[in-house]
Structure formats: structure tokens, C-alpha cells
Amino acid sequence: MGKKSALTPEQRTQLMLRLLSKEEPAAQIARRAGISEQSLYWWREEFLKAGQQAMSGCGAANENAKETERLQRHIGERDRVIGELTIANRVL
């Protein structure tokens, strides 16, 4: 496993924008940033995936809604079990 880059997310974003706009070759961008070309291409794939998720509505708000729905189902299931146990206790 490689070492973690010292570049900030903002610096990585700037690199991705330069790479995607083809301002200069990938090898030159990587060399100036002090990273490997492989890292640059890896970040590009991650950058594009995140953009695709944002455009499809799968951003943080959508993830929060999914988590809220999952928790509400979980609470509903617990309420159902508690109700059944309460009835069983009253019968006993």
C-alpha cells in the first residue's frame, strides 16, 4: 500500500480540473505535483464517480434520507416486537 498524499482536497481538485481540461499532459501534471501518474488517474476516476453520483441525486442528502428511512423501519420493527412481548406478558 502506498503512502498518503500530502495534497489537500482543493489541490487535488485543481489537478483534476487541469487534467480534464487537457491544459497539459498527465505526466507533466503528476511530475509538478510530485505524485505518480497512476495516482493522478486513480484520483480522476474517484473525481468522476463523485460527480456522477452528485448529478444522479445520490449526494449526501439522498444518503441521509436512505439512512433515515432505514432507521425508521428498524424502530417500527422494534415497536412491533415490544408490542408482541407486552401482549405475551399480559397473558402470562
C-alpha positions in Angstrom: 0.0 0.0 0.0 1.4 3.4 -0.9 1.8 6.4 1.2 -0.9 9.0 1.7 -0.6 12.2 -0.4 0.2 15.4 1.3 -2.0 17.3 -1.1 -5.2 18.9 0.1 -8.6 18.1 -1.4 -8.5 21.6 -3.0 -5.2 20.9 -4.6 -6.4 17.5 -5.9 -9.4 19.2 -7.4 -7.2 21.7 -9.2 -5.1 18.9 -10.6 -8.2 17.1 -11.8 -9.6 20.2 -13.5 -6.2 20.7 -15.2 -6.2 17.1 -16.3 -9.7 17.1 -17.5 -9.4 20.3 -19.4 -6.2 18.9 -21.0 -4.2 22.1 -20.2 -1.1 19.9 -20.0 -0.1 16.2 -20.3 -0.9 14.0 -17.4 2.8 13.1 -16.9 3.7 16.8 -16.6 0.8 17.4 -14.1 1.9 14.4 -12.0 5.6 15.4 -12.1 4.8 19.0 -10.9 2.6 17.7 -8.1 5.2 15.2 -7.0 2.8 12.2 -7.5 2.7 9.2 -9.8 0.7 9.2 -13.0 -1.1 6.2 -11.6 -2.2 8.2 -8.6 -3.4 11.0 -10.8 -5.5 8.6 -12.9 -6.9 7.0 -9.7 -8.0 10.4 -8.4 -9.5 11.2 -11.8 -11.7 8.0 -11.5 -12.8 8.9 -8.0 -13.5 12.5 -9.0 -15.6 11.4 -11.9 -17.5 8.9 -9.8 -18.3 11.5 -7.2 -19.5 13.9 -9.9 -21.7 11.2 -11.4 -23.3 10.5 -8.0 -23.9 14.2 -7.5 -25.6 14.5 -10.9 -27.8 11.5 -10.3 -29.1 12.8 -7.0 -27.1 10.3 -4.9 -25.4 13.1 -2.9 -25.3 13.4 0.9 -28.9 14.5 1.2 -30.1 11.3 -0.6 -27.8 9.2 1.6 -29.3 10.9 4.7 -32.8 10.2 3.5 -31.9 6.5 2.9 -30.4 6.2 6.4 -33.4 7.9 8.0 -35.8 5.5 6.2 -33.7 2.5 7.3 -33.7 3.7 10.9 -37.5 4.3 10.8 -38.0 0.8 9.6 -35.8 -0.5 12.4 -37.7 1.4 15.0 -41.0 0.2 13.6 -39.8 -3.4 13.8 -38.7 -2.9 17.4 -42.1 -1.3 18.3 -43.8 -4.4 16.8 -41.7 -6.8 18.8 -42.2 -4.8 22.0 -46.0 -4.9 21.4 -46.0 -8.6 20.9 -43.9 -9.1 24.1 -46.2 -6.9 26.0 -49.3 -8.9 24.9 -47.5 -12.1 25.8 -46.6 -10.8 29.3 -50.2 -9.7 29.9 -51.5 -13.2 29.0 -49.0 -14.8 31.4 
